[in-house]
Amino acid sequence: MFVPKAILDYFGVNAELVRNMQADLAVARAEAALLKSQLAVEQNKFDWLRMKVNGLEMENKALIEKAYSIKLPVPEILRVQNVDLDKQNFSFQDIGDDLAKKFGLPIYEDPRAHGAPSFGS
């Protein structure tokens, strides 16, 4: 059976393309595995740093409370996962209790509701 050379060349080019794509896929998989391991290492570093900062904030609060008899709230860095915030409309304004509940963020009461002094308002 006679097969024209053009058809055979066509299959040869496709086989080469497939081999190139397989090599690219292997490289992409190796890079993905490397990035996953690096992410785990960086996440551990972040968790350690978060715990250290939170501990220092607690120590700072205790020292201020002991030295000046002032009770202060303690800021805390939390690890929140899978929060799907709209990055285009990001702002530091209060997002409101309903949206905070939706994202799983803590909700704080207004200190002025309990007779606390308001500064600058």
Buried (B, 14 or more C-beta within 10 A) or exposed (E): EEEEEEEEEEEEEEEEEEEEEEEEEEEEEEEEEEEEEEEEEEEEEEEEEBEEEBEEBEEEBEEEEEEEEEEEEEEEEEEEEEEEEEEEEEEEEEEEEEEBEEEEBEEEEEEEEEEEEEEEE
